[in-house]
Amino acid sequence: MTAVPTPDDVLEALRGVIDPELGADIVELGMAQAASVDDDGAVRVTLALTTAGCPLRAQLKREIVSRAEGLPGVTSVSIDWTEMTAEQKATAMGIARKNAQGSAGPNAVPLGARVLAVASGKGGVGKSSITANLAAALAQRGFAVGVIDADIWGFSIPRMLGLEGRLHAESTADGGRRIQPHSVPVGTGRLDVVSMGLLVDDETDALMWRGLILNRAVQHFLEDVAWADDLDYVVIDLPPGTGDVQMGLARMLPQSEMIVVTTPALAAQLVASRAVTMARKSHLHVLGVIENMSAFRCEHGDLHPVFGEGGGAALAAEAQIPLIGTVPLEPAVSAGGDAGAPVSLGEGDAADALRAIADRLVDDLAPPVAMAGCSARMLAAATAALDAATA
């Protein structure tokens, strides 16, 4: 018979559950207040929220259940919900502020922006296409969206969004210089974009850089860009795989939340699972899976699973994360990318699927901080009060 974990084992596992707004684990923040384990492996966790109506409740529940069920001998997981006292809230906010200042390092990405990192286990699954179309769909809904093309070798976001011209730097009030993102209106929102493709003379130039230089390039995009304070989202196109850039991003932007892109093929799903593992080892929250290049619909209306079936659902089930949506295989997607006209702004099955994914992120999985931020609003108020007291 498999031995059951101790309460301390459970709490240690829950250190991998990060409050996406406060950027610290729920044990350190004092949210996970107690754990008990019955002889039959039933785990019960007492979790205190910063506010009883916190919209992150479902997200935290998924992560807690996933972490606890991963321990040997656990048969079930239940949660007793409660609310923090005023003193506990103040302590949590102090921890969050200290961690944010001490671990992330300086960067210009506004605290009020929700950071979505789009990843894949391998190349060729349409990760950049998903990034460009998702960013455009969010902007069309009226949001201000920053886009960071962190795929330094394989930059393609400028072409997919129809952007030309080089980025330039302008002097700042403190005597420094900041790179100005390429800003374009989309619907009632806008996109602010930075990419190595907007810094090189020719998009066919080959960049033969290695680890430290790659990380430094991403660091420039975080620290030396004049990101607007009103950004609702920052969408990051990561390079494929689980290398230096991904690990550097986890260190520099610990509030990032990952979206993993895969195709229906089993091989792609198995490789994509590595991206999930990397994110969790880096304490990044994984929002869910997007299956790209799903079935192709011919002119007769019949569906043809060209690249197989079920890869996205299988990965979501294995990792116990949501399948955010599936995007059908449709020529209009690649044609729109080549023409700089994101298909998510047009018509068709793929356009509808991409907009539905954006809607689910906004309305459920990753609402902007201005809409969802029970903890973030408290942190902002606490920060303002502390700053005023020390001014």
C-alpha positions in Angstrom: 0.0 0.0 0.0 1.3 3.4 -1.0 2.1 5.6 2.0 0.1 8.9 2.1 1.9 12.2 2.2 2.2 14.3 5.4 0.5 17.7 5.8 3.9 19.3 5.4 4.4 17.4 2.1 1.1 18.9 0.8 2.0 22.4 1.8 5.5 22.0 0.2 3.8 21.0 -3.0 1.5 24.0 -2.9 4.5 26.3 -3.0 4.3 25.7 -6.7 0.9 27.5 -6.8 1.5 31.1 -7.6 -1.0 33.9 -7.1 -0.8 35.5 -10.6 -1.5 39.0 -9.3 0.8 39.0 -6.3 3.6 36.9 -7.9 4.3 34.7 -4.8 3.3 31.2 -3.8 0.1 30.7 -1.7 2.1 29.2 1.2 4.5 32.1 1.5 1.5 34.6 1.2 -0.3 32.8 4.0 -3.2 31.9 1.8 -2.7 28.1 2.2 -3.2 28.1 6.0 -3.4 24.3 6.8 -3.5 20.9 5.3 -4.7 17.5 6.6 -4.4 14.0 5.1 -6.7 11.1 6.0 -5.4 7.5 6.2 -7.1 6.8 2.9 -5.2 9.6 1.1 -8.0 12.2 1.2 -6.4 15.7 1.4 -8.1 18.8 2.7 -6.6 22.2 2.3 -7.7 25.4 4.1 -7.3 28.3 1.7 -7.8 32.0 2.7 -8.6 34.4 -0.2 -7.7 38.1 -0.1 -11.4 38.7 -0.6 -14.3 36.2 -0.6 -15.4 37.1 -4.1 -12.0 36.8 -5.7 -12.4 35.9 -9.4 -9.1 33.9 -9.3 -10.8 31.3 -7.0 -11.4 28.8 -9.8 -7.9 29.2 -11.1 -6.4 28.7 -7.7 -8.6 25.6 -7.1 -7.4 24.0 -10.4 -3.7 24.5 -9.5 -4.1 23.3 -5.9 -5.9 20.2 -6.9 -3.4 19.5 -9.7 -0.4 19.9 -7.3 -1.9 17.9 -4.5 -3.1 15.1 -6.7 0.4 14.7 -8.1 1.6 13.5 -4.7 1.9 9.7 -4.3 -0.9 8.2 -2.3 -3.4 11.1 -2.7 -6.9 9.8 -3.6 -8.9 13.1 -3.4 -8.5 16.8 -2.8 -11.0 19.2 -1.2 -10.7 22.8 -0.2 -12.2 24.7 2.7 -12.5 28.4 1.7 -12.1 31.3 4.1 -11.1 34.9 3.9 -7.9 36.6 5.2 -8.1 38.9 8.2 -7.0 42.5 7.7 -3.7 41.7 9.4 -3.1 38.7 7.1 -3.9 40.8 4.0 -1.4 43.4 5.0 1.3 40.7 5.6 0.6 39.2 2.2 0.8 42.5 0.4 4.1 43.2 2.1 5.5 39.8 0.9 4.2 40.4 -2.6 5.8 43.8 -2.9 9.1 42.6 -1.5 9.3 39.6 -3.8 8.3 41.7 -6.8 11.1 44.1 -6.1 13.7 41.6 -5.2 13.2 38.8 -7.7 12.1 40.2 -11.0 14.7 42.9 -11.4 14.0 46.3 -13.0 11.7 46.3 -16.0 9.3 48.7 -17.7 6.3 46.3 -18.1 3.5 47.9 -16.1 2.3 46.1 -13.0 -1.3 46.4 -14.2 -0.8 44.4 -17.4 -1.6 40.7 -17.6 1.4 39.0 -19.1 0.5 36.0 -21.5 3.5 34.0 -22.7 2.7 31.9 -25.8 4.9 28.8 -25.8 5.3 25.5 -27.7 7.4 22.4 -27.3 8.6 22.4 -30.9 8.5 24.7 -34.0 6.0 24.5 -36.8 2.9 24.3 -34.7 1.8 27.9 -35.5 2.7 29.5 -32.2 3.6 32.9 -33.7 0.4 32.9 -35.7 -1.6 32.2 -32.5 0.3 35.1 -30.8 -0.4 37.6 -33.6 -4.0 36.7 -34.0 -4.7 36.6 -30.2 -3.1 40.0 -29.7 -5.1 41.4 -32.6 -8.4 39.9 -31.2 -7.7 41.4 -27.8 -7.0 44.8 -29.3 -10.2 44.6 -31.4 -12.1 44.2 -28.1 -10.8 47.5 -27.0 -7.7 46.6 -25.0 -4.2 48.1 -25.1 -2.0 45.2 -25.9 1.8 45.1 -25.8 3.4 42.4 -28.1 7.0 41.2 -27.4 8.4 39.0 -30.2 10.9 37.1 -28.0 11.5 34.5 -30.7 14.8 36.3 -31.4 16.0 33.9 -34.1 12.7 33.3 -35.8 11.0 36.7 -35.5 7.9 36.8 -37.6 5.4 39.0 -35.7 6.1 42.2 -37.7 5.2 40.5 -41.0 2.1 38.8 -39.5 0.9 42.2 -38.1 1.8 44.1 -41.3 4.4 46.3 -39.6 7.4 47.9 -41.3 10.1 50.4 -40.4 12.7 50.3 -37.7 12.2 51.0 -34.0 13.8 54.1 -32.7 14.8 55.5 -29.3 13.8 58.8 -27.7 15.3 60.8 -24.8 13.5 60.6 -21.5 13.1 63.1 -18.8 15.8 61.5 -16.6 18.4 61.9 -19.4 18.2 58.3 -20.6 16.8 56.8 -23.8 14.0 54.4 -24.3 12.9 52.4 -27.4 9.5 53.4 -28.7 7.3 50.4 -29.6 5.6 50.3 -32.9 2.1 51.4 -32.1 -0.9 50.7 -34.3 -4.7 51.1 -33.7 -6.8 47.9 -34.0 -10.5 48.4 -33.6 -11.1 50.4 -30.5 -7.8 49.2 -29.0 -4.2 49.2 -30.1 -1.0 47.1 -30.4 2.4 48.2 -29.1 5.0 45.9 -30.7 8.7 45.3 -30.3 10.6 42.7 -32.3 14.1 42.0 -33.5 12.5 42.1 -36.9 12.0 45.9 -36.4 15.6 46.4 -35.5 17.4 44.6 -38.3 17.9 46.0 -41.8 16.5 43.0 -43.6 14.0 40.4 -42.3 16.1 37.7 -44.0 19.1 38.5 -41.8 20.3 35.5 -39.7 21.0 36.1 -36.1 23.5 33.6 -34.8 23.3 34.4 -31.1 23.6 32.1 -28.1 22.2 32.0 -24.5 23.5 35.1 -22.8 23.0 37.3 -25.8 19.5 36.0 -26.4 18.6 36.7 -22.8 20.0 40.2 -23.0 17.9 40.9 -26.1 14.7 39.9 -24.2 15.9 41.9 -21.2 16.2 45.0 -23.4 12.6 44.5 -24.5 11.5 44.4 -20.9 13.7 47.2 -19.4 14.5 49.6 -22.2 11.2 50.0 -24.0 8.8 52.8 -23.2 5.9 50.6 -22.4 2.7 52.6 -21.8 1.2 52.5 -18.3 -2.3 51.8 -19.7 -1.5 48.3 -21.2 -4.1 45.7 -20.3 -2.2 42.8 -21.7 1.3 41.9 -22.8 1.5 39.0 -25.2 4.9 37.3 -25.6 5.8 35.1 -28.5 8.4 32.7 -27.1 10.9 30.7 -29.1 10.0 27.0 -29.4 11.3 24.6 -26.8 12.4 25.1 -23.2 15.7 26.9 -23.4 17.5 30.1 -22.1 14.8 32.6 -23.2 12.0 30.8 -21.5 14.0 30.4 -18.2 15.1 34.0 -18.4 11.6 35.2 -18.8 10.4 33.2 -15.8 13.1 35.0 -13.8 12.5 38.5 -15.2 8.7 38.4 -15.4 7.5 35.9 -12.7 3.9 37.1 -13.1 3.8 35.7 -16.6 1.2 33.1 -17.4 1.8 30.5 -20.1 -0.4 29.4 -22.9 0.9 26.2 -24.7 0.2 25.7 -28.4 0.2 22.2 -29.9 -1.3 20.4 -32.9 -3.6 17.4 -32.9 -0.6 15.1 -33.6 0.4 12.8 -30.7 4.1 13.6 -31.2 3.5 17.4 -30.9 1.4 16.8 -27.8 4.2 14.8 -26.1 6.8 17.5 -26.9 4.4 20.3 -25.7 4.1 18.6 -22.4 7.8 19.6 -21.8 6.8 23.3 -22.0 4.2 22.7 -19.3 6.8 21.0 -17.1 9.3 23.8 -17.6 6.7 26.4 -16.7 5.7 24.6 -13.5 9.3 24.1 -12.4 9.8 27.8 -12.9 6.6 28.5 -10.9 4.8 30.0 -13.8 1.1 29.5 -14.0 -0.1 27.6 -17.1 -3.4 29.0 -18.3 -4.2 26.2 -20.7 -3.7 24.7 -24.2 -4.6 25.9 -27.6 -4.8 23.2 -30.3 -3.8 24.7 -33.7 -4.2 23.2 -37.2 -7.2 21.1 -36.1 -9.5 19.5 -38.7 -9.7 21.0 -42.2 -13.2 21.6 -43.6 -13.4 21.1 -47.4 -15.8 22.9 -49.7 -18.4 20.1 -49.2 -18.5 20.7 -45.4 -16.7 17.5 -44.5 -14.0 17.6 -41.8 -10.6 16.1 -42.5 -8.2 15.6 -39.5 -5.0 16.1 -41.6 -2.7 16.2 -38.6 -4.5 13.6 -36.5 -7.0 14.2 -33.6 -7.1 14.8 -29.9 -3.6 16.2 -29.2 -4.8 19.3 -27.5 -7.4 17.5 -25.4 -4.9 14.9 -24.4 -2.3 17.4 -23.2 -4.9 19.4 -21.3 -6.2 16.2 -19.6 -2.6 15.0 -18.8 -1.6 18.4 -17.4 -5.0 19.0 -15.8 -5.3 22.4 -17.4 -8.1 23.8 -19.6 -8.3 23.3 -23.4 -8.8 26.9 -24.2 -9.9 26.3 -27.8 -9.1 24.6 -31.1 -8.3 26.5 -34.3 -9.1 24.7 -37.5 -6.6 24.2 -40.4 -7.6 27.0 -42.8 -5.7 28.6 -45.7 -6.9 32.0 -44.6 -4.8 31.8 -41.5 -1.4 31.6 -43.3 -2.6 33.9 -46.0 -3.5 36.5 -43.5 -0.1 36.1 -41.8 1.7 36.5 -45.1 -0.3 39.6 -45.9 -0.1 41.2 -42.5 -3.8 40.9 -42.0 -4.6 38.7 -38.9 -7.4 36.4 -39.7 -8.9 37.0 -36.2 -10.0 40.4 -37.6 -11.9 38.8 -40.5 -14.5 36.1 -41.1 -14.5 32.3 -41.2 -14.2 29.3 -38.8 -10.6 30.1 -37.8 -11.5 33.7 -37.1 -14.4 32.7 -35.0 -12.3 30.2 -33.1 -9.5 32.7 -32.4 -12.0 35.4 -31.2 -13.7 32.8 -28.9 -10.3 32.0 -27.4 -9.7 35.7 -26.7 -13.2 36.0 -25.2 -12.5 33.1 -22.9 -9.3 34.6 -21.7 -10.9 38.0 -21.1 -14.1 36.7 -19.5 -12.7 33.7 -17.6 -9.1 32.5 -17.5 -7.2 35.8 -17.6 -9.4 38.8 -17.2 -7.5 42.1 -17.2 -6.3 43.3 -13.8 -8.6 46.3 -14.0 -11.6 43.9 -14.1 -10.4 41.0 -11.9 -7.9 42.5 -9.6 -9.1 41.9 -6.1 -5.5 41.3 -4.9 -4.0 43.7 -7.4 -6.2 46.6 -6.4 -5.3 46.0 -2.8 -1.6 45.9 -3.7 -1.9 49.1 -5.6 -3.7 50.8 -2.7 -1.2 49.5 -0.2 1.7 50.6 -2.4 0.3 54.1 -2.8 -0.2 54.4 1.0 3.3 53.2 1.7 4.8 55.5 -0.9 2.8 58.5 0.5 4.0 57.6 4.0 7.6 57.6 3.0 7.5 60.6 0.6 
